[in-house]
Amino acid sequence: MGKLRKTMTAAVVAGLFFGGAGVAVADSWHGLKMRSTGVFFKGNYKWEPKFVHRGGFHIKGKLQDTSLNDGHNVYLRARVEAYDWTRVKGVQKRSVDVDHVFFDGAVLETGKSWIQACRDRGSLRPDNCSPARAFKRR
Protein backbone atom coordinates (compact mmCIF):
# COMPACT_ATOMS: atom_id res chain seq x y z
CA MET A 1 0.00 0.00 0.00
CA GLY A 2 2.92 2.37 0.75
CA LYS A 3 4.39 1.94 -2.74
CA LEU A 4 1.02 2.74 -4.37
CA ARG A 5 0.70 5.90 -2.26
CA LYS A 6 4.18 7.09 -3.31
CA THR A 7 3.38 6.42 -6.97
CA MET A 8 0.11 8.35 -6.74
CA THR A 9 1.84 11.24 -4.97
CA ALA A 10 4.51 11.37 -7.70
CA ALA A 11 1.80 11.36 -10.39
CA VAL A 12 -0.05 14.25 -8.71
CA VAL A 13 3.16 16.28 -8.32
CA ALA A 14 4.07 15.69 -11.98
CA GLY A 15 0.58 16.76 -13.05
CA LEU A 16 0.81 19.97 -11.04
CA PHE A 17 4.27 20.70 -12.43
CA PHE A 18 3.30 20.22 -16.07
CA GLY A 19 -0.03 22.00 -15.55
CA GLY A 20 1.85 25.00 -14.17
CA ALA A 21 4.25 24.94 -17.11
CA GLY A 22 1.28 25.15 -19.48
CA VAL A 23 0.00 28.22 -17.67
CA ALA A 24 3.41 29.89 -17.93
CA VAL A 25 3.46 29.39 -21.70
CA ALA A 26 -0.05 30.86 -22.02
CA ASP A 27 1.13 34.08 -20.34
CA SER A 28 4.31 34.52 -22.39
CA TRP A 29 5.13 37.48 -24.64
CA HIS A 30 3.92 37.55 -28.27
CA GLY A 31 5.25 39.70 -31.12
CA LEU A 32 3.26 42.67 -32.39
CA LYS A 33 3.80 45.03 -35.36
CA MET A 34 1.52 47.86 -36.44
CA ARG A 35 2.05 50.39 -39.21
CA SER A 36 0.26 53.31 -40.82
CA THR A 37 1.41 56.38 -42.72
CA GLY A 38 3.95 58.15 -40.51
CA VAL A 39 3.92 55.67 -37.60
CA PHE A 40 5.36 52.24 -36.80
CA PHE A 41 5.15 50.18 -33.63
CA LYS A 42 7.16 47.03 -33.03
CA GLY A 43 7.02 45.23 -29.74
CA ASN A 44 5.37 42.54 -27.69
CA TYR A 45 2.19 41.97 -25.73
CA LYS A 46 0.91 39.61 -23.09
CA TRP A 47 -2.05 39.18 -20.80
CA GLU A 48 -1.00 39.64 -17.19
CA PRO A 49 -2.30 37.06 -14.71
CA LYS A 50 -4.89 37.95 -12.12
CA PHE A 51 -3.48 40.20 -9.34
CA VAL A 52 -0.40 41.14 -11.44
CA HIS A 53 -0.62 44.62 -13.00
CA ARG A 54 -4.38 44.43 -12.44
CA GLY A 55 -4.68 41.47 -14.82
CA GLY A 56 -4.30 43.84 -17.77
CA PHE A 57 -3.11 43.84 -21.37
CA HIS A 58 0.63 44.63 -21.27
CA ILE A 59 2.38 46.28 -24.24
CA LYS A 60 6.16 46.79 -24.56
CA GLY A 61 8.07 48.03 -27.57
CA LYS A 62 9.18 51.00 -29.68
CA LEU A 63 6.81 53.59 -31.12
CA GLN A 64 8.43 55.39 -34.05
CA ASP A 65 7.62 58.54 -36.03
CA THR A 66 8.49 57.49 -39.60
CA SER A 67 7.62 60.80 -41.36
CA LEU A 68 10.23 63.01 -39.76
CA ASN A 69 9.42 66.26 -41.56
CA ASP A 70 5.61 66.26 -41.45
CA GLY A 71 5.36 68.07 -38.08
CA HIS A 72 2.96 65.50 -36.61
CA ASN A 73 3.17 63.48 -33.42
CA VAL A 74 2.46 59.75 -33.10
CA TYR A 75 0.69 57.72 -30.42
CA LEU A 76 -0.62 54.31 -29.49
CA ARG A 77 -4.23 54.10 -28.53
CA ALA A 78 -5.92 51.23 -26.78
CA ARG A 79 -9.18 50.42 -25.10
CA VAL A 80 -10.31 47.61 -22.85
CA GLU A 81 -13.76 46.16 -22.16
CA ALA A 82 -16.34 48.98 -22.13
CA TYR A 83 -13.93 51.92 -21.59
CA ASP A 84 -12.95 54.73 -23.97
CA TRP A 85 -9.69 54.86 -25.91
CA THR A 86 -6.52 55.74 -23.93
CA ARG A 87 -3.42 57.26 -25.54
CA VAL A 88 0.27 56.59 -25.00
CA LYS A 89 2.02 59.55 -26.61
CA GLY A 90 5.09 59.37 -28.79
CA VAL A 91 7.49 62.14 -29.80
CA GLN A 92 7.97 63.87 -33.16
CA LYS A 93 11.02 62.79 -35.18
CA ARG A 94 11.99 60.09 -32.65
CA SER A 95 11.34 56.60 -31.34
CA VAL A 96 10.13 56.13 -27.79
CA ASP A 97 10.04 53.09 -25.55
CA VAL A 98 6.54 52.02 -24.54
CA ASP A 99 5.81 49.87 -21.48
CA HIS A 100 2.15 50.22 -20.55
CA VAL A 101 -0.57 48.05 -19.05
CA PHE A 102 -4.16 48.67 -20.15
CA PHE A 103 -6.74 47.34 -17.73
CA ASP A 104 -10.37 47.39 -16.65
CA GLY A 105 -10.40 48.84 -13.14
CA ALA A 106 -13.69 47.15 -12.28
CA VAL A 107 -12.48 43.56 -12.69
CA LEU A 108 -9.52 41.46 -11.57
CA GLU A 109 -8.70 40.29 -15.09
CA THR A 110 -9.22 42.23 -18.30
CA GLY A 111 -10.68 40.02 -21.02
CA LYS A 112 -10.81 42.11 -24.22
CA SER A 113 -8.68 44.89 -25.68
CA TRP A 114 -8.11 46.76 -28.93
CA ILE A 115 -4.99 48.67 -29.99
CA GLN A 116 -3.89 50.96 -32.84
CA ALA A 117 -0.79 52.96 -33.83
CA CYS A 118 -1.72 56.46 -35.04
CA ARG A 119 -0.33 59.71 -36.42
CA ASP A 120 -1.89 62.81 -34.86
CA ARG A 121 -2.69 65.18 -37.74
CA GLY A 122 -4.23 67.96 -35.65
CA SER A 123 -7.80 69.03 -35.05
CA LEU A 124 -8.77 69.87 -38.66
CA ARG A 125 -7.82 66.57 -40.28
CA PRO A 126 -8.58 63.06 -39.08
CA ASP A 127 -5.70 61.06 -37.62
CA ASN A 128 -4.51 58.12 -39.66
CA CYS A 129 -4.29 54.87 -37.71
CA SER A 130 -3.37 51.28 -38.35
CA PRO A 131 -6.34 48.90 -38.40
CA ALA A 132 -7.60 48.18 -34.89
CA ARG A 133 -6.29 44.86 -33.61
CA ALA A 134 -8.57 43.00 -31.21
CA PHE A 135 -7.23 40.72 -28.50
CA LYS A 136 -9.20 38.39 -26.28
CA ARG A 137 -7.92 36.54 -23.23
CA ARG A 138 -8.04 32.78 -23.72
C-alpha positions as CSV (number, residue, x, y, z in Angstrom):
1,M,0.0,0.0,0.0
2,G,2.9,2.4,0.7
3,K,4.4,1.9,-2.7
4,L,1.0,2.7,-4.4
5,R,0.7,5.9,-2.3
6,K,4.2,7.1,-3.3
7,T,3.4,6.4,-7.0
8,M,0.1,8.4,-6.7
9,T,1.8,11.2,-5.0
10,A,4.5,11.4,-7.7
11,A,1.8,11.4,-10.4
12,V,0.0,14.2,-8.7
13,V,3.2,16.3,-8.3
14,A,4.1,15.7,-12.0
15,G,0.6,16.8,-13.0
16,L,0.8,20.0,-11.0
17,F,4.3,20.7,-12.4
18,F,3.3,20.2,-16.1
19,G,0.0,22.0,-15.5
20,G,1.8,25.0,-14.2
21,A,4.3,24.9,-17.1
22,G,1.3,25.1,-19.5
23,V,0.0,28.2,-17.7
24,A,3.4,29.9,-17.9
25,V,3.5,29.4,-21.7
26,A,0.0,30.9,-22.0
27,D,1.1,34.1,-20.3
28,S,4.3,34.5,-22.4
29,W,5.1,37.5,-24.6
30,H,3.9,37.5,-28.3
31,G,5.2,39.7,-31.1
32,L,3.3,42.7,-32.4
33,K,3.8,45.0,-35.4
34,M,1.5,47.9,-36.4
35,R,2.1,50.4,-39.2
36,S,0.3,53.3,-40.8
37,T,1.4,56.4,-42.7
38,G,3.9,58.1,-40.5
39,V,3.9,55.7,-37.6
40,F,5.4,52.2,-36.8
41,F,5.1,50.2,-33.6
42,K,7.2,47.0,-33.0
43,G,7.0,45.2,-29.7
44,N,5.4,42.5,-27.7
45,Y,2.2,42.0,-25.7
46,K,0.9,39.6,-23.1
47,W,-2.0,39.2,-20.8
48,E,-1.0,39.6,-17.2
49,P,-2.3,37.1,-14.7
50,K,-4.9,38.0,-12.1
51,F,-3.5,40.2,-9.3
52,V,-0.4,41.1,-11.4
53,H,-0.6,44.6,-13.0
54,R,-4.4,44.4,-12.4
55,G,-4.7,41.5,-14.8
56,G,-4.3,43.8,-17.8
57,F,-3.1,43.8,-21.4
58,H,0.6,44.6,-21.3
59,I,2.4,46.3,-24.2
60,K,6.2,46.8,-24.6
61,G,8.1,48.0,-27.6
62,K,9.2,51.0,-29.7
63,L,6.8,53.6,-31.1
64,Q,8.4,55.4,-34.0
65,D,7.6,58.5,-36.0
66,T,8.5,57.5,-39.6
67,S,7.6,60.8,-41.4
68,L,10.2,63.0,-39.8
69,N,9.4,66.3,-41.6
70,D,5.6,66.3,-41.5
71,G,5.4,68.1,-38.1
72,H,3.0,65.5,-36.6
73,N,3.2,63.5,-33.4
74,V,2.5,59.7,-33.1
75,Y,0.7,57.7,-30.4
76,L,-0.6,54.3,-29.5
77,R,-4.2,54.1,-28.5
78,A,-5.9,51.2,-26.8
79,R,-9.2,50.4,-25.1
80,V,-10.3,47.6,-22.9
81,E,-13.8,46.2,-22.2
82,A,-16.3,49.0,-22.1
83,Y,-13.9,51.9,-21.6
84,D,-13.0,54.7,-24.0
85,W,-9.7,54.9,-25.9
86,T,-6.5,55.7,-23.9
87,R,-3.4,57.3,-25.5
88,V,0.3,56.6,-25.0
89,K,2.0,59.5,-26.6
90,G,5.1,59.4,-28.8
91,V,7.5,62.1,-29.8
92,Q,8.0,63.9,-33.2
93,K,11.0,62.8,-35.2
94,R,12.0,60.1,-32.6
95,S,11.3,56.6,-31.3
96,V,10.1,56.1,-27.8
97,D,10.0,53.1,-25.5
98,V,6.5,52.0,-24.5
99,D,5.8,49.9,-21.5
100,H,2.2,50.2,-20.5
101,V,-0.6,48.1,-19.0
102,F,-4.2,48.7,-20.2
103,F,-6.7,47.3,-17.7
104,D,-10.4,47.4,-16.6
105,G,-10.4,48.8,-13.1
106,A,-13.7,47.1,-12.3
107,V,-12.5,43.6,-12.7
108,L,-9.5,41.5,-11.6
109,E,-8.7,40.3,-15.1
110,T,-9.2,42.2,-18.3
111,G,-10.7,40.0,-21.0
112,K,-10.8,42.1,-24.2
113,S,-8.7,44.9,-25.7
114,W,-8.1,46.8,-28.9
115,I,-5.0,48.7,-30.0
116,Q,-3.9,51.0,-32.8
117,A,-0.8,53.0,-33.8
118,C,-1.7,56.5,-35.0
119,R,-0.3,59.7,-36.4
120,D,-1.9,62.8,-34.9
121,R,-2.7,65.2,-37.7
122,G,-4.2,68.0,-35.6
123,S,-7.8,69.0,-35.1
124,L,-8.8,69.9,-38.7
125,R,-7.8,66.6,-40.3
126,P,-8.6,63.1,-39.1
127,D,-5.7,61.1,-37.6
128,N,-4.5,58.1,-39.7
129,C,-4.3,54.9,-37.7
130,S,-3.4,51.3,-38.3
131,P,-6.3,48.9,-38.4
132,A,-7.6,48.2,-34.9
133,R,-6.3,44.9,-33.6
134,A,-8.6,43.0,-31.2
135,F,-7.2,40.7,-28.5
136,K,-9.2,38.4,-26.3
137,R,-7.9,36.5,-23.2
138,R,-8.0,32.8,-23.7
